[in-house]
Amino acid sequence: MTNPERIPALDRVGAGKRVGILTSGGDAQGMNAAVRAVVRTAMTLGAQVYAIYEGYQGMVDGGDGIRELGWEDVGSILHRGGTVIGTFRSKDFRERAGRKRAAANLLAYGIDRLVVIGGDGSLSGLDEFRAEWSELLSELVAEGEVTQETAEAHPALMFAGLVGSIDNDLVGTDMTIGADTALHRIVDAIDALASTAASHQRSFVVEVMGRHCGYLALMSAIAGGCDYVLIPEQPPADGWEQRMCAALRRGRQEGRRDSMVVVAEGACDQRGESITSGYVRQVIEDNLHEDARVTILGHVQRGGSPSAYDRWASTWLGYEAAVEVLTAVPGTVGPVLGFRGNRVTRVPLIQAVADTRRVPQLIASGDYEGAIDLRGGSFKEASRILAELVEPSRIDAPEQSKRIGIMHAGGLAPGMNAAARAAVRLGISRGMRMFGIRNGFPGLRDGEIGELGWSDVESWLAEGGAELGVRRTVPSLDELYRISRSLEESRIDGLLMIGGWSGYEAAELLHRERVRFPTFGMPIVCVPASLDNNLPGSELAIGADTALNVITEAVDRIKTSGSAAKRAFVVETMGRYCGYLSLMGAMATGAERVYLHEEGISLEALVADVEWLRQSFASGRKLFLAIRNENANPLYTTDFLARLLEQESHGTYDVRQNILGHIQQGGAPTAFDRLLAVRLVSRALDLLGTELDAGTSNSYYLGLVQSTVNAAGMDQMMAEMDVRLHRPTQQWWLALRQVLRAVADAPT
């Protein structure tokens, strides 16, 4: 992607305008990515940007607390945790006198537009400041602190709020800045603790943050395969200690060597009494008579480099915030910007803050269902699924139960094991017998089918790879008879295919051939698992988030290797003909260029890029990064691009190429991919159960579309796809190309 037209519809909309940006309250990973995006987008649109250091306190103090930022001032902060412009819980700003001083200091720099990144307290203070603005200016004019002309030039304060909170507690948004990274930290810790706990047959109680919101505790319990969770939104009734111990005892009886309980720091019982991690440990020791340990993760949840999601999502939010304040009309009330289903959403600030503060009030009044409803549909669904996993209706299915085959097909995707594990356990709990089909459709053809029990999948959740095996093979017409016989001999009643495009093609083939082969007249459900993220009916596939994080970590190391020299890197990612990993990887790593098959590569564009790069290094650039999709162009390969840049550098900079290859398929799945796997599989089993109970045989492909799990009939599948290029005809993430353009290189 070259940069010929930056953001044409908004060109120079910021000319003559000045924007202030600050971070306030608790720090959260991804704040720096948002700061970088605000600064660069505003500069791209012609505005000046000023950092307000140490939150609102810097605004109150003025002086060096407010400083203009240039393009390179935010050039190496994307990967850093915390906030480089500092944060502070300002008592002075809570007083009217402090806000008046803040207004005077802003006007001294001509600033009347703000982007504030913080929690609900920071944002509610911002709205109060906006409401008082005209009165404060009148007082400042009367006191001679500000001229009438200055006051008239800045009649209103315009703002956009971004929520930086690892707790993910703002009502009205799916994810807040920092929550994904914090979840990474917790799940990594749980995975690490599980190994030492298993060595000693020990129980661990893990305390995580979440004073009023149980998001981190709930999601980490699912992603970590934990035995029990205690969260603020669901205070347990009397006798919960016995139920918890029963769940832990059941796990040991099934062969599990470790037990894990997650406790949110704000957990309490229905009488309002706090449930501490120490108390939970004592209950375990007293009732189960075994060694238990407490691990309080504390502020490590806030620290470290942000995840890929917290980089690209925060970059997008920062871009939208800059556009929001630069196009705002004086007198309008600014919104809080957040995410709902991979789309930026605008929530009225007062409503968002009020709804967020209602949650602890509902909990205190005993309206637990109302509190969970405010948290949103995905939170409620996760709570229901975890309850089923922790306290299943059964762990052995009756002999006469319907028989469901589980298989993988397509390319390997991290999270396949998590999906298969969830399918086995949720299926058994729902009264089904679950059968693993090994090695894809060739294995199905050859009868490699065996029943899977509850304990057979115990260790699969955090494992990379695919224990059932996976093949890209789409069966030929000649093989359909043998597949039909295999299904008939195993008495399979329904098929759950968790995989990529080859698996989708094969499932659709079986569905289409059910007239000739009556055995195929069974419900078939496809669940998307592909790091290419190229499947119909789903905006995100299992495995893509893990691959993106691998890319991000690898490129961070690659960039560090070039920090001591003038160097250009060309990095190739997987994706085949789908550029998702390349574009999102470019946003997450701060790449200046990305080359996608969707856009193609032209000689004219390469000439422009070479000339821009030569001038950029001559002007002081030390590092350049380009990300190339593996199939962006059959002739302009990664090797060709690297050689071209090397030849045209004339010795002023080095060029290196890196083909990341199969490391993108490896490693433990991220928390997001584990959660997505569980959620999609639960819905797939619901569909299979409904079809089997009704005696019907409709088939579906599932997907996550704007935070909702949707199902579409198999007959619609091919209409959604560019079958030749193996990608959907509509790809939501392509809209982010303009975001990358805004932050990729400085305006001339």
Backbone hydrogen bonds, N-H to C=O, Kabsch-Sander energy under -0.5 kcal/mol:
donor,donor_aa,acceptor,acceptor_aa,energy
6,R,4,P,-0.5
10,L,7,I,-2.0
11,D,8,P,-1.2
13,V,10,L,-2.3
14,G,45,L,-2.9
15,A,12,R,-1.5
16,G,46,G,-0.7
17,K,14,G,-2.4
19,V,48,Q,-2.8
20,G,113,R,-3.1
21,I,50,Y,-2.3
22,L,115,V,-2.0
23,T,86,G,-0.6
24,S,117,I,-2.6
25,G,88,F,-0.6
31,M,28,A,-1.9
32,N,82,G,-0.7
34,A,30,G,-1.9
35,V,31,M,-2.6
36,R,32,N,-2.8
37,A,33,A,-2.1
38,V,34,A,-2.5
39,V,35,V,-2.5
40,R,36,R,-2.5
41,T,37,A,-2.5
42,A,38,V,-2.4
43,M,39,V,-2.1
44,T,40,R,-2.5
45,L,41,T,-1.8
46,G,43,M,-1.6
47,A,42,A,-2.9
48,Q,17,K,-2.3
49,V,69,L,-0.5
50,Y,19,V,-3.1
51,A,67,R,-3.1
52,I,21,I,-2.7
53,Y,51,A,-0.7
53,Y,65,G,-2.6
54,E,85,I,-2.3
55,G,52,I,-0.6
55,G,86,G,-0.8
56,Y,88,F,-0.5
57,Q,54,E,-1.1
58,G,54,E,-0.5
58,G,55,G,-0.9
59,M,55,G,-0.9
60,V,56,Y,-2.1
61,D,57,Q,-2.7
62,G,58,G,-2.0
65,G,62,G,-2.3
66,I,63,G,-1.6
67,R,51,A,-2.3
69,L,49,V,-2.7
73,D,70,G,-0.5
74,V,70,G,-0.6
74,V,71,W,-1.0
75,G,72,E,-1.6
77,I,74,V,-0.7
80,R,77,I,-1.4
86,G,83,T,-1.4
90,S,88,F,-1.2
94,R,91,K,-0.9
95,E,92,D,-1.4
98,G,92,D,-0.5
99,R,95,E,-1.9
100,K,96,R,-2.1
101,R,97,A,-1.9
102,A,98,G,-2.1
103,A,99,R,-2.3
104,A,100,K,-2.1
105,N,101,R,-2.3
106,L,102,A,-2.3
107,L,103,A,-2.3
108,A,104,A,-1.5
109,Y,105,N,-0.6
109,Y,106,L,-1.2
110,G,107,L,-1.0
111,I,106,L,-2.6
112,D,18,R,-1.0
112,D,110,G,-0.5
113,R,18,R,-0.6
114,L,158,M,-2.6
115,V,20,G,-2.4
116,V,160,A,-1.9
117,I,22,L,-2.4
118,G,116,V,-0.6
118,G,162,L,-2.3
123,L,119,G,-2.1
124,S,120,D,-2.4
125,G,121,G,-1.9
126,L,122,S,-1.4
127,D,123,L,-1.8
128,E,124,S,-1.8
129,F,125,G,-2.0
130,R,126,L,-2.2
131,A,127,D,-2.3
132,E,128,E,-1.7
133,W,129,F,-0.8
133,W,130,R,-0.8
136,L,132,E,-2.7
137,L,133,W,-2.4
138,S,134,S,-2.1
139,E,135,E,-2.1
140,L,136,L,-2.3
141,V,137,L,-2.5
142,A,138,S,-2.3
143,E,139,E,-1.9
144,G,141,V,-1.3
145,E,140,L,-2.2
146,V,140,L,-1.3
151,A,147,T,-2.2
152,E,148,Q,-2.4
153,A,149,E,-1.5
154,H,150,T,-1.0
154,H,151,A,-0.6
158,M,112,D,-2.5
158,M,156,A,-0.6
160,A,114,L,-1.7
161,G,335,P,-2.6
162,L,116,V,-2.8
163,V,337,L,-0.7
164,G,118,G,-1.3
164,G,162,L,-0.7
165,S,163,V,-0.7
165,S,177,I,-1.6
168,N,165,S,-1.1
171,V,169,D,-0.6
171,V,352,A,-0.5
173,T,170,L,-1.2
174,D,339,F,-4.3
175,M,339,F,-0.5
177,I,163,V,-2.4
179,A,176,T,-1.7
182,A,178,G,-2.3
183,L,179,A,-2.2
184,H,180,D,-2.0
185,R,181,T,-2.4
186,I,182,A,-2.2
187,V,183,L,-2.6
188,D,184,H,-2.6
189,A,185,R,-2.0
190,I,186,I,-2.6
191,D,187,V,-2.7
192,A,188,D,-2.2
193,L,189,A,-2.9
194,A,190,I,-2.2
195,S,191,D,-1.0
196,T,192,A,-1.2
197,A,193,L,-2.8
198,A,194,A,-2.3
199,S,195,S,-1.5
200,H,196,T,-1.2
201,Q,197,A,-0.6
201,Q,198,A,-0.5
202,R,197,A,-2.6
203,S,291,D,-2.1
204,F,259,S,-2.5
205,V,293,R,-2.9
206,V,204,F,-0.6
206,V,261,V,-3.1
207,E,205,V,-0.6
207,E,295,T,-2.5
208,V,206,V,-0.5
208,V,263,V,-2.3
218,L,214,G,-3.1
219,M,215,Y,-2.8
220,S,216,L,-2.1
221,A,217,A,-1.9
222,I,218,L,-1.7
223,A,219,M,-2.8
224,G,220,S,-2.2
225,G,222,I,-1.0
226,C,221,A,-2.6
227,D,260,M,-2.5
228,Y,260,M,-1.2
230,L,262,V,-2.0
234,Q,231,I,-1.0
240,W,237,A,-1.2
242,Q,239,G,-0.6
243,R,239,G,-1.5
244,M,240,W,-2.7
245,C,241,E,-2.3
246,A,242,Q,-2.1
247,A,243,R,-1.9
248,L,244,M,-2.2
249,R,245,C,-2.6
250,R,246,A,-2.3
251,G,247,A,-1.7
252,R,248,L,-1.7
253,Q,249,R,-2.2
254,E,250,R,-1.4
255,G,252,R,-1.7
256,R,251,G,-2.4
259,S,202,R,-1.5
261,V,204,F,-2.4
262,V,228,Y,-2.3
263,V,206,V,-2.9
264,A,230,L,-2.6
265,E,208,V,-2.0
266,G,210,G,-1.5
267,A,264,A,-2.2
269,D,273,E,-2.5
270,Q,236,P,-1.5
272,G,269,D,-2.1
275,I,267,A,-2.4
276,T,274,S,-0.7
280,V,276,T,-2.0
281,R,277,S,-2.3
282,Q,278,G,-2.0
283,V,279,Y,-2.3
284,I,280,V,-2.1
285,E,281,R,-2.4
286,D,282,Q,-2.6
287,N,283,V,-2.2
288,L,284,I,-2.7
289,H,284,I,-0.5
289,H,285,E,-1.1
293,R,203,S,-2.1
295,T,205,V,-2.9
297,L,207,E,-2.0
297,L,295,T,-0.8
300,V,297,L,-1.6
301,Q,298,G,-1.5
302,R,299,H,-1.2
303,G,299,H,-0.8
311,R,307,S,-0.9
311,R,308,A,-0.8
312,W,308,A,-2.7
313,A,309,Y,-2.8
314,S,309,Y,-0.5
315,T,311,R,-1.9
316,W,312,W,-2.1
317,L,313,A,-2.5
318,G,314,S,-2.7
319,Y,315,T,-2.3
320,E,316,W,-2.5
321,A,317,L,-2.6
322,A,318,G,-2.2
323,V,319,Y,-2.2
324,E,320,E,-2.5
325,V,321,A,-2.4
326,L,322,A,-1.9
327,T,323,V,-1.5
328,A,324,E,-0.6
332,T,329,V,-2.1
334,G,332,T,-0.5
336,V,347,V,-2.9
337,L,161,G,-3.2
338,G,345,T,-2.4
339,F,175,M,-0.7
340,R,343,R,-2.5
345,T,338,G,-3.3
347,V,336,V,-2.9
347,V,345,T,-0.6
349,L,334,G,-0.7
352,A,348,P,-2.5
353,V,349,L,-2.6
354,A,350,I,-2.5
355,D,351,Q,-2.8
356,T,352,A,-2.0
357,R,353,V,-2.2
358,R,354,A,-1.0
359,V,355,D,-0.8
359,V,356,T,-0.7
361,Q,357,R,-0.7
362,L,358,R,-2.7
363,I,359,V,-2.2
364,A,360,P,-2.3
365,S,361,Q,-1.6
366,G,362,L,-0.5
366,G,363,I,-1.2
367,D,362,L,-2.4
368,Y,366,G,-1.6
371,A,367,D,-1.7
372,I,368,Y,-2.2
373,D,369,E,-2.4
374,L,370,G,-1.8
375,R,371,A,-1.1
376,G,372,I,-0.8
376,G,373,D,-0.9
380,K,376,G,-2.0
381,E,377,G,-2.6
382,A,378,S,-2.4
383,S,379,F,-2.2
384,R,380,K,-1.9
385,I,381,E,-2.4
386,L,382,A,-2.6
387,A,383,S,-2.0
388,E,384,R,-1.6
389,L,385,I,-2.1
390,V,386,L,-2.8
391,E,387,A,-2.5
401,S,398,P,-1.8
404,I,402,K,-0.6
404,I,433,R,-3.0
405,G,494,G,-2.8
406,I,435,F,-3.0
407,M,496,L,-2.1
409,A,498,I,-0.5
410,G,471,R,-2.8
416,M,413,A,-1.7
417,N,465,G,-0.7
419,A,415,G,-2.2
420,A,416,M,-2.5
421,R,417,N,-2.8
422,A,418,A,-2.2
423,A,419,A,-2.4
424,V,420,A,-2.3
425,R,421,R,-2.4
426,L,422,A,-2.8
427,G,423,A,-2.0
428,I,424,V,-2.3
429,S,425,R,-2.2
430,R,426,L,-1.5
431,G,428,I,-2.0
432,M,427,G,-2.5
433,R,402,K,-3.0
434,M,452,L,-0.5
435,F,404,I,-3.2
436,G,450,G,-2.9
437,I,406,I,-3.1
438,R,436,G,-0.6
438,R,448,E,-2.6
439,N,468,L,-2.8
440,G,437,I,-0.5
440,G,469,G,-0.6
443,G,439,N,-1.6
444,L,440,G,-1.8
445,R,441,F,-2.4
446,D,442,P,-1.9
447,G,444,L,-1.0
448,E,443,G,-3.0
449,I,447,G,-2.0
450,G,436,G,-2.1
452,L,434,M,-3.0
454,W,395,I,-0.6
456,D,453,G,-0.6
457,V,453,G,-0.7
457,V,454,W,-0.7
458,E,455,S,-1.2
460,W,457,V,-1.5
463,E,460,W,-1.2
469,G,466,A,-1.7
479,E,476,S,-1.1
480,L,476,S,-0.6
480,L,477,L,-0.8
483,I,479,E,-2.1
484,S,480,L,-2.6
485,R,481,Y,-2.4
486,S,482,R,-2.2
487,L,483,I,-2.3
488,E,484,S,-2.1
489,E,485,R,-2.7
490,S,486,S,-1.9
491,R,487,L,-0.5
491,R,488,E,-0.6
492,I,487,L,-2.0
493,D,403,R,-3.2
494,G,403,R,-1.4
495,L,523,P,-2.3
496,L,405,G,-3.2
497,M,495,L,-0.6
497,M,525,V,-2.5
498,I,407,M,-3.0
498,I,496,L,-0.6
499,G,497,M,-0.7
499,G,527,V,-1.9
500,G,409,A,-2.5
503,G,500,G,-0.5
504,Y,500,G,-2.0
505,E,501,W,-2.8
506,A,502,S,-2.3
507,A,503,G,-2.6
508,E,504,Y,-2.5
509,L,505,E,-2.0
510,L,506,A,-2.3
511,H,507,A,-2.3
512,R,508,E,-2.3
513,E,509,L,-1.8
514,R,511,H,-0.9
517,F,513,E,-2.3
520,F,517,F,-2.1
521,G,518,P,-2.0
522,M,520,F,-2.6
525,V,495,L,-2.4
526,C,700,Y,-2.1
527,V,497,M,-2.9
529,A,499,G,-2.4
530,S,542,I,-1.1
533,N,530,S,-1.3
538,S,535,L,-1.0
539,E,704,L,-3.0
540,L,704,L,-0.5
542,I,528,P,-2.2
544,A,541,A,-1.6
547,A,543,G,-2.3
548,L,544,A,-2.3
549,N,545,D,-2.0
550,V,546,T,-2.2
551,I,547,A,-2.5
552,T,548,L,-2.3
553,E,549,N,-2.5
554,A,550,V,-2.5
555,V,551,I,-2.8
556,D,552,T,-2.1
557,R,553,E,-1.6
558,I,554,A,-2.3
559,K,555,V,-3.0
560,T,556,D,-1.8
561,S,557,R,-1.9
562,G,558,I,-0.7
562,G,559,K,-0.9
563,S,560,T,-1.5
565,A,562,G,-1.3
567,R,565,A,-0.8
567,R,622,K,-2.2
568,A,654,D,-2.8
569,F,624,F,-2.7
570,V,656,R,-2.3
571,V,569,F,-0.5
571,V,626,A,-2.8
572,E,658,N,-2.9
573,T,628,R,-2.1
578,C,575,G,-2.8
579,G,577,Y,-0.5
583,L,579,G,-2.8
584,M,580,Y,-2.6
585,G,581,L,-1.9
586,A,582,S,-2.2
587,M,583,L,-2.1
588,A,584,M,-2.2
589,T,585,G,-1.4
590,G,586,A,-1.1
591,A,586,A,-2.1
592,E,625,L,-2.1
593,R,625,L,-1.5
594,V,1,M,-0.6
595,Y,627,I,-2.7
596,L,594,V,-0.6
600,G,596,L,-2.4
606,L,602,S,-2.1
607,V,603,L,-2.5
608,A,604,E,-2.0
609,D,605,A,-2.4
610,V,606,L,-2.7
611,E,607,V,-2.2
612,W,608,A,-2.5
613,L,609,D,-2.6
614,R,610,V,-2.3
615,Q,611,E,-2.2
616,S,612,W,-2.4
617,F,613,L,-2.5
618,A,614,R,-1.8
619,S,615,Q,-1.3
620,G,617,F,-1.4
621,R,616,S,-2.1
624,F,567,R,-1.7
626,A,569,F,-2.4
627,I,593,R,-2.1
628,R,571,V,-3.2
629,N,595,Y,-2.8
630,E,573,T,-1.5
631,N,576,R,-1.0
632,A,629,N,-2.3
637,T,635,L,-2.0
641,L,637,T,-2.6
642,A,638,T,-2.3
643,R,639,D,-2.4
644,L,640,F,-2.7
645,L,641,L,-2.5
646,E,642,A,-2.3
647,Q,643,R,-2.7
648,E,644,L,-2.3
649,S,645,L,-0.7
649,S,646,E,-0.7
650,H,646,E,-0.6
650,H,647,Q,-0.8
651,G,646,E,-0.5
652,T,649,S,-1.9
654,D,566,K,-2.7
656,R,568,A,-2.7
658,N,570,V,-2.4
660,L,572,E,-2.0
660,L,658,N,-0.7
663,I,660,L,-1.3
664,Q,661,G,-1.5
665,Q,662,H,-1.4
666,G,663,I,-0.8
674,R,670,T,-2.0
675,L,671,A,-2.6
676,L,672,F,-2.9
677,A,673,D,-2.1
678,V,674,R,-2.2
679,R,675,L,-2.4
680,L,676,L,-2.7
681,V,677,A,-2.4
682,S,678,V,-2.2
683,R,679,R,-1.6
684,A,680,L,-2.3
685,L,681,V,-2.6
686,D,682,S,-1.8
687,L,683,R,-2.1
688,L,684,A,-2.5
689,G,685,L,-2.8
690,T,686,D,-2.3
691,E,687,L,-2.5
692,L,688,L,-2.5
693,D,689,G,-2.4
694,A,690,T,-1.8
695,G,691,E,-0.9
696,T,691,E,-2.3
700,Y,524,I,-2.5
701,Y,712,A,-2.0
702,L,526,C,-2.8
703,G,710,N,-1.8
704,L,540,L,-0.6
705,V,703,G,-0.7
705,V,708,T,-3.0
706,Q,704,L,-0.5
708,T,705,V,-1.5
710,N,703,G,-3.1
710,N,708,T,-0.7
712,A,701,Y,-2.0
714,M,699,S,-2.3
716,Q,713,G,-2.2
717,M,714,M,-1.3
719,A,716,Q,-0.7
720,E,716,Q,-0.8
720,E,717,M,-1.5
721,M,718,M,-0.9
722,D,727,R,-3.3
723,V,721,M,-1.1
726,H,722,D,-1.2
727,R,722,D,-1.2
729,T,720,E,-2.6
734,L,731,Q,-1.4
735,A,732,W,-1.4
736,L,733,W,-1.9
737,R,734,L,-1.6
738,Q,735,A,-0.8
740,L,736,L,-2.0
741,R,737,R,-2.2
742,A,738,Q,-1.6
743,V,739,V,-1.1
744,A,740,L,-1.4
745,D,741,R,-0.6
